[in-house]
Amino acid sequence: VVVGPDSICAGNTVTINATSPGGTYKWYESATGGTPIFTGNPYHTPVLNTTKTYYVEVETAVLCTSTSRTPVTINVNRIPPEPVITAPDTICAHAVAMLKATSPGGTYKWYDVATGGTPIYTGDTYLPVLAVTKTFYVEVQSASKCTSTSRTPVTVTVLEVRAQFTANPESGMAPLKVDFTNQSTGANNYHWKIGTLFSSTSKDISYIFSKNGEAGTYDVTLVAMNAFGCWD
């Protein structure tokens, strides 16, 4: 009687154990004839990449040999190739990145490390919200539980726009000239608005609060945008 796994993934070895009737076990690659490739128990196979059948016979203490050899077949399942991933090259900060595994089929596991670690998501399509540039790594497991030898990396570049400015001076007596200095980052288009008094698309602006009725406190807003439509 011989026990061992029915199947393994390609590139692995397997241990086959003869459990009875006891004696000297001889292992062969053919059903009849040939020379034993191993004598003893258990038998540790070499690395297997294709399905393989071994044959074992037993010799008793009085040198009597079993009338036939017992076959044991190890089915070797192929390792799936690395996953193919579609993903946007760039997104705006705090937007959803649609990451999709398109082939070879199976169970996809997403990681934030190239090796080891715990999956952060399992499934075909991963939809993370990203605030910074991030690289994910994807492996696939086939129906026969064989896993791709390496993970596919996918990097999504996050474009962050931050609108900010300074005003000098921030208060004073009319007529008051205020210089607004744009200190935005990640942008190349701008839109200023000072209440209902003024608007501009210049990078920096100046405004003189001098007309009747302009005394008071005003909200100054700046919208900054980049060429990809990301804004703040």
Salt bridges, closest charged atoms under 4 A:
GLU29 OE2 - LYS52 NZ 3.05
GLU57 OE1 - ARG69 NE 3.18
GLU59 OE2 - LYS26 NZ 3.41
GLU139 OE1 - ARG151 NE 3.10
GLU160 OE2 - ARG162 NH2 3.02
